[in-house]
Amino acid sequence: MGETDARIESATADDIDAVTDMWVTLAAGQREHGATLRAEANRATVREWVAQSVVTGELLVARDPEIDDGSSLVGFVGFSLERGDYERDAVRGTVSNLFVAPERRGEGIGAALLDAAERALAEAGADGVTLEALADNERARAFYADRGYDLHRVELAKSLGDDAAAASEEDDGRDRADAASADESD
């Protein structure tokens, strides 16, 4: 993968609808990796995030320099300094929603977007960068690992659906029976 010819630049108000459409595509694709976000149902919320990120300068886009008709976007990345109420030893930046159009993957666009977001975060005072990738999305995890990202935090998930509840009740019954037999042997 060589350097891309895509132009990486700050998103503008003219990009809001196109980036929102790309996010919907991103969210829909992530469902095959276990994501629970509903793509189309979150369009309005995402459009608001995109518009706010344009204003704050926390959204970069990749443009195809060969296309000049307004459909030149081929990717985007959001980023921000971590905000919160906790005092920390380091200022962390967060990269979110890195997306490259499927037909343009493998051209270095994602790497260029990630590099530009990291530079912007460093300039804003970040000491390090965090991001999330779904555990089942091996391609994304490999992409980030190739760029120096290491595991930092592991999120564990458990379904509380019908099958999980039945298994839990069965285990609880077994645990209570084991506890009762232990009490009887004392």
N, C-alpha and C positions, 0 to 999 in steps of 0.2 A: 504494500500500500504506500503510494507516494504522496507528495503534497497535492492538495486539491487546488483547482483553479476557482473554486467558489469564493465569493467575497463574503467575509464575515463582518457584520456591522450591527450597530444598534437598531433595534426594531423601531418602526415609526407607527403613528396612528393608522396609516394606510395598510399596515400589516396585521391589524387586530383580527379581522375575519379569517384571513388565511392561516394564521398561527392557531386560532381557535379550531379551525377545521383539522389542522394537523394534530392538535392535542386529542381531538375526538378519535382520529385514526390511531394514535398512540395508545390511548386507553382501551380501545376495542381490541387491538393486537395483544395487549398485556393480559387480557382475560385468558388466553390460552396458557399463560404461565401462572394462573391462580389469582390474578388481581380481582378485586371485588368492586372496583369503581365502575359505575355504569357510564359508558361513554356519552351517548347522546343526552341522557338525563342531566348531565353536568355541564352542558354547553354554556348556559347563561353564567354559571359560577366561574367557569374557566375564562369566558370572554371578559368578565370583570377582572380576574387575575391578570390576564394578558394586558388589558388596558392600563391597569395600575403599574404593571412591570414596565410598560413603555414609558410611562411618566417618570418612574424612579430610575430608569436606565438599567434595569436588572433583567433585560431580555435581549438576547442577540439572535440574529437570523443569518442563515447562509443563503446567498443568492447565486444563481447560475448566471455568470456574466454573458452567456450567449443568448439569454432570453431577455427581451426588453418590453414585454407586453403586460406586465403586472403579475404574471404567474411565475415569476422567477424564484420564488422561495423553494428551497430544497431541504431546509432543516431549521431547527431553532434550539435554544437552550435557555432555561431560566436559572437565575442564581441570586443569592442574597447573603448578607451577613446574618449569622444566627442571632436572633433576637429572643429575649426572655428575661425572666426575673432573677435567674441564678447568676452568681458571680463565678467566673471561670478563670483558669490559669492561662488560657489562650483564647484568642478571637478566632472563631471558626466561621468559615464560609460554607454555604450549602449550594450544591448544584442540583437542580431539579428539572425533570421533564426534558431530557436530551432526546431529540428526535431527528432522524434523517429519513427522507422519503425512501420507501423500500427499494425502488428502482435505482437509487443513487448510493446505496450502501456499498461499502468496500472501496470508496473513492477517496477516503481521508477526510470527508466532511465532518463526521462526528468527532474525530480527533482535533480538527481545527476549531470546532465549536467549543469543545472541552478546554483546549489550551487557552482560547480567548476568555472564557469564563474564569479560569484559574488566574489569568493575568489581571482581569478586572477585580477579582476578589483580593488578590495580593495588594493591588494599588489602593483598595479600600481599607486595608489594614488587617486582613485575615492572615493568621499564622498557619492555617491548615484548611483542608476542604473535606467535607463529608458529602456522601450521596447515598442513595438507596437503589438496590437492584433486587428484583424478585429472585428468591432462591432457585426457582425452577428455570430462570432465564439464563442458561449457561452462556449463550453468546454475549449477553450484556456483561455478565460477571467476568468473562475472559477479556473482553474489551477494556474494562476498568482495571483489571489486574495487570494487563500489558502496559498500562499507563501509571503504574505504581500505587494503585489503591489496594490497601490491605483490609481484612476484616476488622471492624472496630466494635460493632454491637450486633448481636444476633437477636432477631425478633422471633419469638415462638408463637405459634398459632394453634388453636384447637377449635374444632367445630362443635357447636352445641346443638346440632340438628338432631332429628329423631334417632338415627343410628347411634350417634355419640351418647345421647341421653340413655338409651336402652343399655348400652355397654357399661356406662357409668353406674346405672342402677344395679346391673348384674354384679359388677365389681364391689359395690357397696354392700350388697347382700352377702357376698363371699367374705368380705372383710369383717362384717358383723358376726357371721357364723364362726370365722376363725377366732375372733376376739372372745366370743362366747365360749368356744371350746378351751381357749387358753384360761379363761376365768374358772371354768369347771375343774381344770387340772391343778389349780393353786391350792 
